[in-house]
Amino acid sequence: MPTFDVTLNIYVFILALVAAVIAGYLPRSKQISRKQRKIIELEREMVQAHAELLENQREYCLLEAKVQDITNPVIPMKGNKLEEPQEKPLPESRGLRNNRPTGTD
């Protein structure tokens, strides 16, 4: 049975081990830092969205408080007859209304 005599220098072994650790550590640290930046960006985005929601809620509460303070919340569709001058119908509007096509022949 053949035997192989392998001699290994301990300094070369330690150097190869250190190189392997560095080769594995650097890409992983870059990947972790990219993910960490993405997480921070998403957290900032969420905080901004929550701030907008809180601002809208505050505006809604202020508006609701104003509406509750009003005794008559109904706004009349027609104003006072004295305030608005009566509009006269245009002379051609009556003719157009009678002469428009109806789609039935």
MMTF fields as JSON, N, C-alpha, C and O atoms, coordinates in Angstrom:
{
  "mmtfVersion": "1.0.0",
  "mmtfProducer": "UNKNOWN",
  "numBonds": 419,
  "numAtoms": 420,
  "numGroups": 105,
  "numChains": 1,
  "numModels": 1,
  "chainsPerModel": [1],
  "groupsPerChain": [105],
  "chainIdList": ["A"],
  "bondAtomList": [4, 2, 8, 6, 12, 10, 16, 14, 20, 18, 24, 22, 28, 26, 32, 30, 36, 34, 40, 38, 44, 42, 48, 46, 52, 50, 56, 54, 60, 58, 64, 62, 68, 66, 72, 70, 76, 74, 80, 78, 84, 82, 88, 86, 92, 90, 96, 94, 100, 98, 104, 102, 108, 106, 112, 110, 116, 114, 120, 118, 124, 122, 128, 126, 132, 130, 136, 134, 140, 138, 144, 142, 148, 146, 152, 150, 156, 154, 160, 158, 164, 162, 168, 166, 172, 170, 176, 174, 180, 178, 184, 182, 188, 186, 192, 190, 196, 194, 200, 198, 204, 202, 208, 206, 212, 210, 216, 214, 220, 218, 224, 222, 228, 226, 232, 230, 236, 234, 240, 238, 244, 242, 248, 246, 252, 250, 256, 254, 260, 258, 264, 262, 268, 266, 272, 270, 276, 274, 280, 278, 284, 282, 288, 286, 292, 290, 296, 294, 300, 298, 304, 302, 308, 306, 312, 310, 316, 314, 320, 318, 324, 322, 328, 326, 332, 330, 336, 334, 340, 338, 344, 342, 348, 346, 352, 350, 356, 354, 360, 358, 364, 362, 368, 366, 372, 370, 376, 374, 380, 378, 384, 382, 388, 386, 392, 390, 396, 394, 400, 398, 404, 402, 408, 406, 412, 410, 416, 414],
  "bondOrderList": [1, 1, 1, 1, 1, 1, 1, 1, 1, 1, 1, 1, 1, 1, 1, 1, 1, 1, 1, 1, 1, 1, 1, 1, 1, 1, 1, 1, 1, 1, 1, 1, 1, 1, 1, 1, 1, 1, 1, 1, 1, 1, 1, 1, 1, 1, 1, 1, 1, 1, 1, 1, 1, 1, 1, 1, 1, 1, 1, 1, 1, 1, 1, 1, 1, 1, 1, 1, 1, 1, 1, 1, 1, 1, 1, 1, 1, 1, 1, 1, 1, 1, 1, 1, 1, 1, 1, 1, 1, 1, 1, 1, 1, 1, 1, 1, 1, 1, 1, 1, 1, 1, 1, 1],
  "groupList": [{"groupName": "MET", "atomNameList": ["N", "CA", "C", "O"], "elementList": ["N", "C", "C", "O"], "formalChargeList": [0, 0, 0, 0], "bondAtomList": [1, 0, 2, 1, 3, 2], "bondOrderList": [1, 1, 2], "singleLetterCode": "M", "chemCompType": "L-PEPTIDE LINKING"}, {"groupName": "PRO", "atomNameList": ["N", "CA", "C", "O"], "elementList": ["N", "C", "C", "O"], "formalChargeList": [0, 0, 0, 0], "bondAtomList": [1, 0, 2, 1, 3, 2], "bondOrderList": [1, 1, 2], "singleLetterCode": "P", "chemCompType": "L-PEPTIDE LINKING"}, {"groupName": "THR", "atomNameList": ["N", "CA", "C", "O"], "elementList": ["N", "C", "C", "O"], "formalChargeList": [0, 0, 0, 0], "bondAtomList": [1, 0, 2, 1, 3, 2], "bondOrderList": [1, 1, 2], "singleLetterCode": "T", "chemCompType": "L-PEPTIDE LINKING"}, {"groupName": "PHE", "atomNameList": ["N", "CA", "C", "O"], "elementList": ["N", "C", "C", "O"], "formalChargeList": [0, 0, 0, 0], "bondAtomList": [1, 0, 2, 1, 3, 2], "bondOrderList": [1, 1, 2], "singleLetterCode": "F", "chemCompType": "L-PEPTIDE LINKING"}, {"groupName": "ASP", "atomNameList": ["N", "CA", "C", "O"], "elementList": ["N", "C", "C", "O"], "formalChargeList": [0, 0, 0, 0], "bondAtomList": [1, 0, 2, 1, 3, 2], "bondOrderList": [1, 1, 2], "singleLetterCode": "D", "chemCompType": "L-PEPTIDE LINKING"}, {"groupName": "VAL", "atomNameList": ["N", "CA", "C", "O"], "elementList": ["N", "C", "C", "O"], "formalChargeList": [0, 0, 0, 0], "bondAtomList": [1, 0, 2, 1, 3, 2], "bondOrderList": [1, 1, 2], "singleLetterCode": "V", "chemCompType": "L-PEPTIDE LINKING"}, {"groupName": "LEU", "atomNameList": ["N", "CA", "C", "O"], "elementList": ["N", "C", "C", "O"], "formalChargeList": [0, 0, 0, 0], "bondAtomList": [1, 0, 2, 1, 3, 2], "bondOrderList": [1, 1, 2], "singleLetterCode": "L", "chemCompType": "L-PEPTIDE LINKING"}, {"groupName": "ASN", "atomNameList": ["N", "CA", "C", "O"], "elementList": ["N", "C", "C", "O"], "formalChargeList": [0, 0, 0, 0], "bondAtomList": [1, 0, 2, 1, 3, 2], "bondOrderList": [1, 1, 2], "singleLetterCode": "N", "chemCompType": "L-PEPTIDE LINKING"}, {"groupName": "ILE", "atomNameList": ["N", "CA", "C", "O"], "elementList": ["N", "C", "C", "O"], "formalChargeList": [0, 0, 0, 0], "bondAtomList": [1, 0, 2, 1, 3, 2], "bondOrderList": [1, 1, 2], "singleLetterCode": "I", "chemCompType": "L-PEPTIDE LINKING"}, {"groupName": "TYR", "atomNameList": ["N", "CA", "C", "O"], "elementList": ["N", "C", "C", "O"], "formalChargeList": [0, 0, 0, 0], "bondAtomList": [1, 0, 2, 1, 3, 2], "bondOrderList": [1, 1, 2], "singleLetterCode": "Y", "chemCompType": "L-PEPTIDE LINKING"}, {"groupName": "ALA", "atomNameList": ["N", "CA", "C", "O"], "elementList": ["N", "C", "C", "O"], "formalChargeList": [0, 0, 0, 0], "bondAtomList": [1, 0, 2, 1, 3, 2], "bondOrderList": [1, 1, 2], "singleLetterCode": "A", "chemCompType": "L-PEPTIDE LINKING"}, {"groupName": "GLY", "atomNameList": ["N", "CA", "C", "O"], "elementList": ["N", "C", "C", "O"], "formalChargeList": [0, 0, 0, 0], "bondAtomList": [1, 0, 2, 1, 3, 2], "bondOrderList": [1, 1, 2], "singleLetterCode": "G", "chemCompType": "PEPTIDE LINKING"}, {"groupName": "ARG", "atomNameList": ["N", "CA", "C", "O"], "elementList": ["N", "C", "C", "O"], "formalChargeList": [0, 0, 0, 0], "bondAtomList": [1, 0, 2, 1, 3, 2], "bondOrderList": [1, 1, 2], "singleLetterCode": "R", "chemCompType": "L-PEPTIDE LINKING"}, {"groupName": "SER", "atomNameList": ["N", "CA", "C", "O"], "elementList": ["N", "C", "C", "O"], "formalChargeList": [0, 0, 0, 0], "bondAtomList": [1, 0, 2, 1, 3, 2], "bondOrderList": [1, 1, 2], "singleLetterCode": "S", "chemCompType": "L-PEPTIDE LINKING"}, {"groupName": "LYS", "atomNameList": ["N", "CA", "C", "O"], "elementList": ["N", "C", "C", "O"], "formalChargeList": [0, 0, 0, 0], "bondAtomList": [1, 0, 2, 1, 3, 2], "bondOrderList": [1, 1, 2], "singleLetterCode": "K", "chemCompType": "L-PEPTIDE LINKING"}, {"groupName": "GLN", "atomNameList": ["N", "CA", "C", "O"], "elementList": ["N", "C", "C", "O"], "formalChargeList": [0, 0, 0, 0], "bondAtomList": [1, 0, 2, 1, 3, 2], "bondOrderList": [1, 1, 2], "singleLetterCode": "Q", "chemCompType": "L-PEPTIDE LINKING"}, {"groupName": "GLU", "atomNameList": ["N", "CA", "C", "O"], "elementList": ["N", "C", "C", "O"], "formalChargeList": [0, 0, 0, 0], "bondAtomList": [1, 0, 2, 1, 3, 2], "bondOrderList": [1, 1, 2], "singleLetterCode": "E", "chemCompType": "L-PEPTIDE LINKING"}, {"groupName": "HIS", "atomNameList": ["N", "CA", "C", "O"], "elementList": ["N", "C", "C", "O"], "formalChargeList": [0, 0, 0, 0], "bondAtomList": [1, 0, 2, 1, 3, 2], "bondOrderList": [1, 1, 2], "singleLetterCode": "H", "chemCompType": "L-PEPTIDE LINKING"}, {"groupName": "CYS", "atomNameList": ["N", "CA", "C", "O"], "elementList": ["N", "C", "C", "O"], "formalChargeList": [0, 0, 0, 0], "bondAtomList": [1, 0, 2, 1, 3, 2], "bondOrderList": [1, 1, 2], "singleLetterCode": "C", "chemCompType": "L-PEPTIDE LINKING"}],
  "groupTypeList": [0, 1, 2, 3, 4, 5, 2, 6, 7, 8, 9, 5, 3, 8, 6, 10, 6, 5, 10, 10, 5, 8, 10, 11, 9, 6, 1, 12, 13, 14, 15, 8, 13, 12, 14, 15, 12, 14, 8, 8, 16, 6, 16, 12, 16, 0, 5, 15, 10, 17, 10, 16, 6, 6, 16, 7, 15, 12, 16, 9, 18, 6, 6, 16, 10, 14, 5, 15, 4, 8, 2, 7, 1, 5, 8, 1, 0, 14, 11, 7, 14, 6, 16, 16, 1, 15, 16, 14, 1, 6, 1, 16, 13, 12, 11, 6, 12, 7, 7, 12, 1, 2, 11, 2, 4],
  "groupIdList": [1, 2, 3, 4, 5, 6, 7, 8, 9, 10, 11, 12, 13, 14, 15, 16, 17, 18, 19, 20, 21, 22, 23, 24, 25, 26, 27, 28, 29, 30, 31, 32, 33, 34, 35, 36, 37, 38, 39, 40, 41, 42, 43, 44, 45, 46, 47, 48, 49, 50, 51, 52, 53, 54, 55, 56, 57, 58, 59, 60, 61, 62, 63, 64, 65, 66, 67, 68, 69, 70, 71, 72, 73, 74, 75, 76, 77, 78, 79, 80, 81, 82, 83, 84, 85, 86, 87, 88, 89, 90, 91, 92, 93, 94, 95, 96, 97, 98, 99, 100, 101, 102, 103, 104, 105],
  "secStructList": [7, 7, 7, 7, 7, 7, 7, 7, 7, 2, 2, 2, 2, 2, 2, 2, 2, 2, 2, 2, 2, 2, 2, 2, 2, 2, 2, 2, 2, 2, 2, 2, 2, 2, 2, 2, 2, 2, 2, 2, 2, 2, 2, 2, 2, 2, 2, 2, 2, 2, 2, 2, 2, 2, 2, 2, 2, 2, 2, 2, 2, 2, 2, 2, 2, 2, 2, 2, 2, 7, 1, 7, 7, 7, 7, 7, 1, 1, 7, 7, 6, 6, 6, 1, 7, 7, 7, 7, 7, 7, 2, 2, 2, 2, 2, 2, 2, 2, 2, 1, 7, 7, 1, 7, 7],
  "xCoordList": [0.833, 0.0, 0.895, 1.795, 0.635, 1.502, 1.123, -0.049, 2.083, 1.864, 2.388, 3.401, 1.672, 2.079, 2.609, 1.977, 3.731, 4.326, 4.035, 4.608, 3.134, 2.749, 3.371, 3.145, 4.151, 4.721, 3.992, 3.811, 3.579, 2.81, 3.525, 3.767, 3.843, 4.473, 3.378, 2.358, 3.567, 2.549, 2.297, 1.176, 3.296, 3.137, 2.276, 1.462, 2.452, 1.635, 0.195, -0.743, 0.023, -1.323, -2.043, -3.215, -1.368, -1.969, -2.271, -3.315, -1.361, -1.579, -2.794, -3.593, -2.943, -4.098, -5.382, -6.423, -5.319, -6.486, -6.923, -8.115, -5.978, -6.283, -6.849, -7.8, -6.279, -6.777, -8.205, -9.026, -8.509, -9.865, -10.862, -11.987, -10.457, -11.343, -11.615, -12.759, -10.583, -10.759, -11.603, -12.476, -11.35, -12.12, -13.597, -14.447, -13.919, -15.315, -15.938, -17.143, -15.136, -15.662, -16.003, -17.043, -15.157, -15.366, -16.664, -17.428, -16.949, -18.22, -19.448, -20.451, -19.352, -20.502, -20.718, -21.861, -19.647, -19.807, -20.403, -21.197, -20.03, -20.636, -22.127, -22.942, -22.473, -23.881, -24.685, -25.8, -24.13, -24.823, -24.986, -26.038, -23.962, -24.072, -25.116, -25.846, -25.2, -26.239, -27.634, -28.529, -27.812, -29.121, -29.449, -30.603, -28.438, -28.662, -29.086, -29.977, -28.445, -28.843, -30.279, -31.038, -30.649, -32.015, -33.02, -34.092, -32.678, -33.569, -33.745, -34.861, -32.66, -32.742, -33.599, -34.401, -33.435, -34.238, -35.724, -36.567, -36.049, -37.447, -38.03, -39.193, -37.228, -37.706, -37.997, -39.002, -37.128, -37.338, -38.622, -39.391, -38.834, -40.044, -41.301, -42.304, -41.234, -42.379, -42.662, -43.82, -41.61, -41.796, -42.441, -43.318, -42.013, -42.6, -44.077, -44.913, -44.394, -45.786, -46.646, -47.777, -46.121, -46.879, -47.052, -48.093, -46.037, -46.152, -47.241, -48.002, -47.316, -48.366, -49.741, -50.683, -49.857, -51.142, -51.546, -52.709, -50.599, -50.909, -51.3, -52.19, -50.644, -50.984, -52.402, -53.178, -52.737, -54.094, -55.128, -56.215, -54.807, -55.73, -55.94, -57.057, -54.867, -54.98, -55.858, -56.713, -55.646, -56.472, -57.935, -58.835, -58.168, -59.53, -60.19, -61.353, -59.459, -60.023, -60.335, -61.359, -59.458, -59.722, -60.962, -61.798, -61.077, -62.238, -63.509, -64.552, -63.427, -64.583, -64.995, -66.185, -64.027, -64.332, -65.008, -65.917, -64.573, -65.205, -66.65, -67.533, -66.889, -68.242, -69.152, -70.325, -68.642, -69.457, -69.788, -70.825, -68.919, -69.165, -70.256, -70.917, -70.451, -71.462, -72.839, -73.067, -73.768, -75.105, -75.943, -76.739, -75.779, -76.553, -75.572, -75.12, -75.227, -74.241, -74.778, -74.008, -76.087, -76.667, -76.494, -76.886, -75.915, -75.74, -76.869, -77.031, -77.656, -78.779, -78.282, -77.304, -78.975, -78.604, -78.98, -78.22, -80.15, -80.605, -80.409, -80.818, -79.784, -79.569, -80.821, -81.864, -80.705, -81.804, -82.097, -81.169, -83.361, -83.749, -83.273, -82.988, -83.188, -82.761, -81.263, -80.819, -80.493, -79.045, -78.634, -77.726, -79.283, -78.899, -79.857, -81.074, -79.314, -80.209, -80.72, -80.021, -81.945, -82.517, -81.85, -81.653, -81.511, -80.885, -81.972, -82.951, -81.774, -82.732, -82.273, -81.081, -83.185, -82.784, -82.338, -82.85, -81.403, -80.915, -81.999, -82.716, -82.126, -83.216, -83.082, -84.099, -81.862, -81.723, -81.845, -81.955, -81.828, -81.895, -83.249, -83.311, -84.307, -85.629, -85.718, -86.269, -85.178, -85.209, -84.38, -84.793, -83.225, -82.381, -83.047, -82.922, -83.741, -84.378, -85.476, -85.646, -86.203, -87.294, -86.792, -87.431, -85.674, -85.212, -84.077, -83.472, -83.775, -82.662, -83.104, -84.273, -82.176, -82.541, -82.796, -82.103, -83.787, -84.147, -83.637, -83.638, -83.211, -82.706, -83.789, -83.499, -85.016, -86.098, -86.613, -87.014, -86.612, -87.124, -88.27, -88.829],
  "yCoordList": [-1.154, 0.0, 1.241, 1.368, 2.164, 3.351, 4.356, 4.53, 4.968, 6.015, 7.329, 7.38, 8.376, 9.701, 10.474, 10.54, 11.029, 11.83, 13.293, 13.86, 13.909, 15.304, 16.126, 15.889, 17.086, 17.995, 19.316, 19.818, 19.875, 21.116, 22.11, 21.862, 23.221, 24.284, 24.983, 25.371, 25.148, 25.736, 27.196, 27.677, 27.901, 29.315, 29.465, 30.384, 28.584, 28.604, 28.253, 28.832, 27.311, 26.919, 28.083, 28.337, 28.775, 29.923, 31.045, 31.689, 31.282, 32.315, 31.972, 32.856, 30.724, 30.3, 30.421, 30.794, 30.115, 30.225, 31.686, 31.987, 32.578, 34.011, 34.553, 35.334, 34.149, 34.592, 34.104, 34.836, 32.892, 32.359, 33.109, 33.375, 33.449, 34.203, 35.586, 36.043, 36.253, 37.592, 37.508, 38.347, 36.505, 36.348, 36.082, 36.448, 35.474, 35.235, 36.399, 36.629, 37.134, 38.212, 39.466, 40.08, 39.853, 41.111, 41.135, 42.09, 40.137, 40.195, 40.164, 40.826, 39.393, 39.302, 40.621, 41.022, 41.299, 42.582, 43.63, 44.465, 43.596, 44.515, 44.222, 45.142, 42.951, 42.565, 43.006, 43.509, 42.822, 43.231, 44.742, 45.234, 45.489, 46.957, 47.449, 48.397, 46.813, 47.2, 46.94, 47.773, 45.807, 45.483, 46.425, 46.814, 46.79, 47.712, 49.091, 49.724, 49.554, 50.84, 50.777, 51.732, 49.664, 49.493, 49.498, 50.091, 48.843, 48.818, 50.22, 50.615, 50.977, 52.348, 53.207, 54.011, 53.043, 53.809, 53.469, 54.366, 52.189, 51.785, 52.278, 52.675, 52.254, 52.78, 54.271, 54.745, 55.008, 56.447, 56.697, 57.608, 55.871, 55.985, 55.716, 56.416, 54.701, 54.375, 55.494, 55.831, 56.066, 57.167, 58.353, 59.01, 58.626, 59.731, 59.449, 60.345, 58.219, 57.867, 57.991, 58.473, 57.56, 57.682, 59.144, 59.526, 59.964, 61.391, 62.031, 62.869, 61.636, 62.163, 61.73, 62.522, 60.476, 60.003, 60.773, 61.147, 61.008, 61.755, 63.195, 63.753, 63.794, 65.161, 65.201, 66.101, 64.222, 64.165, 63.93, 64.506, 63.101, 62.849, 64.114, 64.402, 64.866, 66.112, 67.113, 67.763, 67.24, 68.14, 67.701, 68.536, 66.398, 65.877, 66.215, 66.617, 66.053, 66.362, 67.851, 68.224, 68.702, 70.144, 70.48, 71.276, 69.878, 70.122, 69.607, 70.257, 68.455, 67.904, 68.801, 68.969, 69.371, 70.284, 71.548, 72.075, 72.036, 73.219, 72.925, 73.757, 71.743, 71.375, 71.241, 71.611, 70.726, 70.583, 71.94, 72.092, 72.923, 74.257, 74.993, 75.87, 74.654, 75.328, 74.837, 73.635, 75.798, 75.411, 74.877, 73.958, 75.436, 75.004, 74.565, 75.41, 73.286, 72.857, 72.792, 72.576, 72.977, 72.887, 74.226, 75.268, 74.192, 75.398, 75.423, 74.461, 76.497, 76.534, 76.589, 77.27, 75.858, 75.842, 77.15, 77.669, 77.684, 78.936, 80.045, 79.937, 81.094, 82.227, 83.09, 82.736, 84.187, 85.127, 85.723, 86.038, 85.88, 86.416, 87.856, 88.302, 88.571, 89.966, 90.08, 91.062, 89.109, 89.165, 88.907, 89.564, 87.967, 87.598, 88.239, 88.107, 88.932, 89.469, 88.327, 87.343, 88.482, 87.425, 87.433, 88.48, 86.245, 86.124, 85.968, 85.246, 86.663, 86.563, 85.442, 85.337, 84.608, 83.544, 84.142, 85.173, 83.496, 83.959, 83.732, 82.734, 84.63, 84.501, 83.259, 82.674, 82.833, 81.687, 80.36, 79.313, 80.377, 79.114, 78.432, 77.205, 79.189, 78.592, 77.953, 76.862, 78.631, 78.083, 76.817, 75.873, 76.774, 75.579, 74.413, 73.266, 74.699, 73.622, 72.963, 71.745, 73.735, 73.175, 72.541, 71.622, 73.0, 72.526, 71.508, 71.194, 70.995, 70.054, 68.676, 68.311, 67.925, 66.601, 65.63, 65.652, 64.792, 63.832, 62.437, 61.573, 62.2, 60.885, 59.952, 58.801, 60.41, 59.578, 60.23, 61.394, 59.524, 60.057, 59.234, 59.524],
  "zCoordList": [0.0, 0.0, 0.0, 0.831, -0.952, -1.028, 0.062, 0.394, 0.571, 1.576, 1.023, 0.326, 1.352, 0.892, 2.083, 3.137, 1.902, 2.961, 2.648, 1.716, 3.436, 3.212, 4.32, 5.507, 3.902, 4.887, 4.752, 3.643, 5.857, 5.856, 6.759, 7.94, 6.166, 6.933, 7.734, 7.165, 9.023, 9.894, 9.546, 9.71, 9.077, 8.717, 7.459, 7.368, 6.516, 5.298, 5.654, 5.106, 6.565, 6.982, 7.677, 7.396, 8.562, 9.262, 8.28, 8.375, 7.337, 6.322, 5.453, 5.144, 5.061, 4.261, 5.072, 4.531, 6.343, 7.21, 7.365, 7.297, 7.569, 7.697, 6.386, 6.4, 5.263, 3.96, 3.732, 3.179, 4.145, 3.978, 4.857, 4.433, 6.072, 6.966, 6.394, 6.395, 5.907, 5.323, 4.058, 3.837, 3.232, 1.993, 2.284, 1.472, 3.383, 3.738, 4.483, 4.375, 5.236, 6.076, 5.271, 5.508, 4.334, 3.602, 2.791, 2.927, 1.958, 1.211, 2.123, 1.855, 3.193, 4.104, 4.834, 5.051, 5.214, 5.902, 4.959, 5.392, 3.684, 2.708, 2.551, 2.484, 2.494, 2.353, 3.577, 3.44, 4.751, 5.976, 6.026, 6.432, 5.619, 5.646, 4.648, 4.939, 3.465, 2.499, 3.063, 2.922, 3.69, 4.271, 5.421, 5.599, 6.2, 7.311, 6.792, 7.36, 5.712, 5.11, 4.6, 4.761, 3.992, 3.483, 4.636, 4.521, 5.741, 6.904, 7.464, 7.804, 7.564, 8.078, 7.16, 7.633, 5.85, 4.889, 5.025, 5.002, 5.165, 5.316, 6.636, 6.691, 7.7, 8.979, 8.876, 9.404, 8.204, 8.014, 7.215, 7.519, 6.191, 5.379, 6.215, 6.082, 7.069, 7.924, 8.927, 9.172, 9.506, 10.453, 9.746, 10.308, 8.524, 7.765, 7.461, 7.568, 7.088, 6.794, 8.046, 7.977, 9.182, 10.432, 10.821, 11.356, 10.556, 10.859, 9.999, 10.481, 8.724, 7.85, 8.346, 8.341, 8.774, 9.294, 10.546, 10.699, 11.432, 12.646, 12.328, 12.97, 11.344, 10.938, 10.371, 10.69, 9.529, 8.974, 10.065, 10.02, 11.035, 12.141, 12.964, 13.394, 13.181, 13.944, 13.192, 13.793, 11.87, 11.066, 11.093, 11.172, 11.029, 11.071, 12.403, 12.437, 13.491, 14.812, 14.935, 15.507, 14.403, 14.437, 13.615, 14.042, 12.447, 11.596, 12.261, 12.196, 12.893, 13.586, 14.753, 15.018, 15.442, 16.547, 16.024, 16.666, 14.867, 14.28, 13.897, 14.106, 13.335, 12.914, 14.132, 14.065, 15.23, 16.431, 17.044, 17.689, 16.848, 17.39, 16.623, 17.18, 15.369, 14.553, 14.993, 15.126, 15.22, 15.669, 14.518, 14.71, 13.329, 12.178, 11.088, 10.315, 10.998, 10.018, 8.588, 7.653, 8.404, 7.074, 6.369, 6.894, 5.199, 4.4, 3.382, 2.631, 3.336, 2.398, 0.962, 0.651, 0.09, -1.323, -2.0, -2.817, -1.664, -2.257, -1.242, -0.086, -1.694, -0.807, -0.744, -1.294, -0.09, 0.033, -1.343, -2.087, -1.686, -2.992, -3.15, -4.262, -2.051, -2.133, -2.402, -2.997, -1.979, -2.15, -3.594, -4.103, -4.255, -5.609, -6.608, -6.476, -7.605, -8.639, -9.507, -9.747, -9.968, -10.805, -12.165, -12.781, -12.61, -13.917, -14.969, -14.781, -16.077, -17.177, -18.101, -18.388, -18.57, -19.493, -20.822, -21.257, -21.439, -22.73, -23.781, -23.719, -24.728, -25.709, -26.586, -26.956, -26.932, -27.82, -27.081, -27.72, -25.779, -25.05, -25.244, -25.314, -25.33, -25.526, -26.908, -27.057, -27.918, -29.271, -29.389, -30.063, -28.753, -28.807, -28.101, -28.53, -27.04, -26.29, -27.124, -27.068, -27.876, -28.68, -29.97, -30.482, -30.509, -31.814, -31.729, -32.754, -30.574, -30.479, -30.988, -30.865, -31.553, -32.08, -30.934, -29.917, -31.112, -30.069, -30.387, -29.51, -31.592, -31.958, -32.463, -32.79, -32.536, -33.07, -34.337, -34.31, -35.421, -36.706, -37.198, -38.255]
}
